[in-house]
Amino acid sequence: MRRSATPTRRTPTPSADGPAKRAFVYCRVSTDEQSQDDHYSLALQEERCRGYAQQKGWQIAKVRKDVASGKDAERPGYQELLADVHASAVDVVITCRLDRLSRNVRDVCNSLQRTSQANVGFVSTSESFDTTTALG
């Protein structure tokens, strides 16, 4: 007797090191117009980050989106990201590009240093930057 295939929902699988990593997805655009742009829209950024997390078997813990200049670190989503990293509420931060964190190189470096000190990984999907792997 043949059983009919029932669609199953794919869930993150634990890695060999333990349970699935908790991922914080961060997306940012500078203007409302950019948030609708096909190349850099918030939706497209989120889709790419979610795809990366799914490929790795990671669980999305949070998705935060800011529509604000990258020159200013006082963005609600960015501040929540920093707080969650500090509190070890996430295991990895995923963004599409480094400049989504900030346009200020010092802020980007500080963010990467904070994630490293908190043993939180960082991924930039379009730049093949992944501190959760040996190759980084």
C-alpha positions in Angstrom: 0.0 0.0 0.0 1.3 3.4 -1.0 1.0 6.3 1.3 0.3 9.7 0.0 3.0 12.2 0.7 2.1 14.9 3.1 3.9 18.1 3.0 6.1 18.6 6.0 7.3 21.8 7.4 11.1 22.0 7.5 12.5 22.8 10.9 16.0 23.8 11.7 18.1 20.8 12.4 20.6 20.9 15.3 24.2 20.9 14.4 26.7 18.4 15.6 27.6 20.9 18.2 24.1 21.1 19.7 20.8 22.9 19.1 20.2 25.2 16.1 21.8 28.6 16.3 19.5 31.5 17.2 19.9 34.1 14.4 19.2 37.9 14.5 18.5 39.2 11.0 19.2 42.9 10.6 18.0 44.9 7.5 18.4 48.6 6.8 17.7 51.1 4.1 18.3 54.9 4.3 15.0 56.1 2.8 11.4 55.0 2.3 12.1 54.9 -1.5 14.9 52.4 -1.0 12.7 50.2 1.1 10.7 49.5 -2.0 13.6 49.2 -4.5 13.9 45.8 -6.0 17.7 45.5 -5.4 17.9 46.7 -1.8 14.4 46.5 -0.4 13.9 45.4 3.1 11.9 42.5 1.9 14.7 41.3 -0.4 17.3 41.7 2.4 15.2 39.7 4.8 14.6 37.0 2.2 18.3 36.6 1.5 19.2 36.4 5.2 16.4 33.9 5.9 17.6 31.8 3.0 21.1 31.7 4.4 19.8 30.8 7.9 17.7 28.0 6.4 20.6 26.7 4.5 22.6 26.5 7.7 19.8 25.1 9.7 19.6 28.1 12.0 16.5 29.4 13.7 15.5 33.0 13.1 15.0 34.5 16.6 14.4 38.1 15.5 14.1 40.2 12.4 14.6 43.9 12.8 14.4 46.5 10.0 15.4 50.2 10.2 14.6 52.9 7.7 17.3 55.4 8.7 20.7 56.7 7.7 23.6 54.4 8.4 25.6 57.3 9.7 23.6 57.4 12.9 23.9 54.4 15.3 20.8 55.5 17.2 18.4 53.3 15.2 15.9 51.2 17.2 16.6 47.9 15.3 20.4 48.4 15.5 20.3 49.2 19.2 18.1 46.1 19.8 20.7 44.0 17.9 23.5 45.3 20.2 21.5 44.7 23.3 20.7 41.1 22.2 24.4 40.5 21.4 25.4 41.8 24.8 22.8 39.7 26.6 23.8 36.6 24.6 20.2 36.3 23.4 21.4 35.3 19.9 24.2 33.1 18.5 24.6 34.8 15.2 23.8 38.1 13.4 23.0 38.0 9.7 22.8 40.9 7.4 23.1 41.3 3.6 26.0 43.6 3.6 28.4 45.2 6.1 27.2 48.7 5.2 23.7 47.7 6.4 25.1 47.8 9.9 26.6 51.2 9.4 28.2 53.5 6.9 30.8 54.4 9.5 33.7 52.0 9.4 34.5 52.4 13.1 30.9 51.5 14.0 31.1 48.4 11.8 34.4 47.4 13.5 33.0 48.1 16.9 29.9 45.9 16.1 32.1 43.1 14.9 34.3 43.4 18.0 31.2 43.3 20.3 29.9 40.1 18.5 33.3 38.5 18.8 33.6 39.3 22.5 30.1 37.9 23.2 30.9 34.7 21.2 28.2 35.7 18.7 28.8 34.9 15.0 28.4 37.4 12.3 27.4 36.9 8.6 27.2 39.2 5.7 25.5 37.1 3.0 26.6 39.1 -0.1 30.2 39.5 1.0 30.9 35.8 2.0 31.8 37.0 5.4 30.9 34.4 8.0 32.7 34.3 11.4 30.9 31.0 12.3 33.2 29.1 10.0 36.9 28.4 10.1 37.4 30.4 6.9 35.5 33.4 8.2 
